Amino acid sequence: MVKSLMIQGTSSGAGKTILVTALCRIFSDMGYTVSPFKAQNMSNFSYTGKNFEISRAQAIQAVAARTEITPLQNPILLKPLGNYRSSVFIDGKFFKKMHASDYYENFVLKDGLKKSMSSFKKLSESHEIIFLEGAGSPAEINLQKYDITNMKMAKKTKSPVLLVTDIERGGSFASIVGTMELIEKKYVELVQGFIINKFRGDIEILKPGYKKLREKTGLPVLGTIPMTKFEIPDEDSIGNSSKNLNWTPSNVKKLDKEINKIAKVVKSSLNIRKVEKLLK
């Protein structure tokens, strides 16, 4: 039976994508067969394989997991066109152009959710661990009804959730507490802990904040990841790294080295033993 864990964030750019990338490599190094999964991704940066196209982020995560890049890892890709319209790709194939209202009202909770679960189940047949990536924040009240990438997917796949926040931006403690307050009550129990990302300085100054978080939420901080420079392309425009990736053997080799670099940082900063225990 597959084990799974979802990484969600307090916002876009919190570090979900890179954290899943690192976990894929760490647990692959531990001898597990691993795959990434993101039910729905909105990005104009894609990977084109043989007769399919998925988000570049999931392709990079698959490289980190040392597994085949497949449309199952990103069953729904939305490529924004502007004016609330997107090109919708299903199973790596172009489906059609849709307005956001049409997508949310007529597709995502029906065919979209069904397709995502089908892909997850197929991945489960050939992998021991699946690391799921959420999207944006699970506390977007206006979108919660239609959100199949965060808590609905975690619930359906029986995946515990770790919530990551970007402390570099400021307000990270309030973001964690606020997110926990705004998550639908039926999903709160899925969250098992927090990860502080992009920290600079002495970790001792954060410990009073960690204590307060525990008092407010009853949950621990499982790791504090330091600000780290690496050359892995960002998923979207929030980051500052190069947006182009030519998938030549030499570039993939360089990418692999950068994945090892960030995996080493995460492994030394995160309680991997507790993460392993959460997998079920």
N, C-alpha and C positions, 0 to 999 in steps of 0.2 A: 504493500500500500504506500502510495506516494506521501512524502512529508512536504509541508508547504509553510511559507512565512511571507507576510506582506509588509513592505516598507511604504508607509504613507508619510506625508509631510504637512507641516503647518501652512505651507504656501508653495507656489511654484518656485523653483530654484533653491529649495531647502537642501537638496543633495540626494534625493531619492535615487536618481539614475546612477550616479557614481557609487552610491552605497550598495545597490543591487549588483553592479558590476564587480565591486570588490568582494562581496559575499559569494558570488558565483565562482570567482577564482579561489578564494580561501577554501570553500568546501569541495571544490574540484581537487585542490591540493591534498585535502584530507581523504581522498579516495572515493568520494561520492560521485554518482552520475547526476549532473545538475543541469537545469535549464532555467532561463528567465521567462517571464510571461507578463504582458501588459494587455489587458482586454481591449482597451481603446487608447490610441495615442493620437494627439493632434500635433503634427510637425510637418514642415516642408523639407526636412532633411531625411532622406530615405536611403535604403539599401536595395539595390536591384539585383536579384538573383536570377536563376534560370526560370523564366516565366512567372516571376512573382516580384512584388515590391512591398517591403515592410519598413517600419521606422528604423532609422540608422541606430538609434539607441539600443533597441533589442538585438540588432545584429552584433553590435560591439559586446553586449552582455553575453551573447552566445559564444563569441570568441573567448571571452573571459571564462565561461563555463566549459570550454573545450568540447562543445557539442555542435552539431549541424545547425546552420542558420535555416530556419523554416518559418513559413507563414503562420504556423500554429502559435508561435511566440508573440505575435501581434495580429490577432485575427481582424481587428478593425483599425484602419489607418485613415485619419482625416487630414487632408492637405488643404489648408485655408486658401480661399480665392478672394476674400474680401467681401464686404457687404453681407456678412453672416452666412455666406455660402462656402461649401467645401466639396472637394472631390473625395468621394468615399471609396475606399478600397476594402474589399472583403476577401479574406483568405488570400491576400496578396494580389488580387485581381481588381481592376477598376470596375466599380459597380455603377455609380452614377453621381452626378452633381446634385447636392441637396442643400436646401435652406435649413438653417438651424432649427426653425420651428417644425418643419416637416420631419427632420431627423429625430428630434426629441419626441414628438407626439406620435409618430407613426412607425418608427423603426427601432429605436434603441432598446426599449423595454420588451419588445417582442422578438424580432429576428436577431437583433444585436446581442441581447443577453443569451439567447439560445445558442448562437454561433460561438460566443466567447466560452461558454461552458463546454461545448463540444470540443473546442480546441484544447482547453485545459485537460479534459479527460483523455484525449489522445496523447498529449504530452506525458501524462501520468503513467501511461503504459510503458514508456521507455526511459523514465528517469526516476531516481530515488528522491530527489529534492527539487522543488520548484520555488524559486524566489519571485514573488509577484511584486510589481511596482504599481503604486497608486498614481493618481493624477491630480495636480493642483493641491487642493485641500479637501478633506472629507467634510468640512464644516461650512461649505458654500450653501447656505440655506436655500437660495433660489434654484439650485441645481440638484439638491439631494434626491428629489423624486426620480430624476433621470440618470443619476450617477451609477453606472455599472462598473466603474473602474476601481472604486474604493470599497466602502463597507459592504455593499451588496455582494460584490465578488468575494470579499474576505469571508463573509458569512456562508455563501454557497460552497466555497471550497474548504471551509473549516480551517481557515488560516489565521493564526494569531497575528497581531499587528504590532509593529514598532513604529513610533512616531518620531520623525527626525525634524529638527529645526535649525535654521541658520542664525547662529548667534552674532555673526559679523554684521547683520542688518540692524541688530538691536531689537528689544522687545520680545526676545525669544521665550522668556518665562511666561509672559502674558499670553503669547501666542499658543503655548502648550495648554495652559489652563483654559483659555478661551475656546480652543478647539475641543477640548474634552467637554466643556459645558454645552457646546452647540451640536456635537454628535448626537444623533438620535439615540435615546436611552437603550433601545434594544441592541445597539452595537457597542456600547461603552465597554462591556466586559471583554470584547475582543482585543482591546489595547492592553499590551503587557509591559510596556515600558517606553522610555524616551532615549533619544540619542541627540546629543548636542554637537553640531557640526561647525566647522570653520572657526575654531577658537584660537585666539592669540593670547599668550601670557601664562600666568601661573594658575593652574587648575584649582589651587586652594581657595582662591577668591570666589569660586563658584559654589563651593560646598554649602554655604548657608542657603543659597538658592535651591540647591538640590533637596535640602531638608524641607524647605517650604513647599516645594513641588510634591514631595512625599506626603506632607500634611494635607495638602489640597486635593490630591488625586488618589493617594494610596499606592502610587506606582513609583518604581525606581528609575533612575538614570542608568542605563546600561553601558554608556560610553561617552567620551568626549573626544571628538576627532579634531586634531589640530589643522589649521589652515595649511594647505599643501599645494605646491605648484606641480602640475602634471599636464601632459599634452594629449588629452583625450577630448575629442570634439564635443562641445556642448550640444544638448538636444535642441535647444531653441535659442531665441534672441536674448534671453536673460543673461547668459554667460558671455565671456569675452574671448573664448578661444576660437581657433579657425573653424569655419563652417564647412570647409571642403575636405573630403577624405577620398583619396584615390586608392582603391582596394588592390594595390599591387602587392606581391609577396614581400617586398622590402618594407612597405608601409605597414603591412599587417604585423611584420616582425617588430617594428618600432612600437606599434600599438600594444603588442603583447608585453613589451618591456615596461611601458607606462602602466599597464594593468597590474603587473607584478608590483610596481612601485606603490600604487595607491592601495593595493591589497595588503602589503606589508604594513603600511601606516594604520589602516583600519584594524588589522588583526592585533596590533600592539595597543590599540586605543579602545577596543570594544571587548566586552566580556563574551568571547566566542563560546565558552562552555555553556553559559546561560542561553545564548542564542540557539545552540545545538539542542538544549533541553526543551526549548519552545517548539521546535519542529515536531510536527505530529501528523 
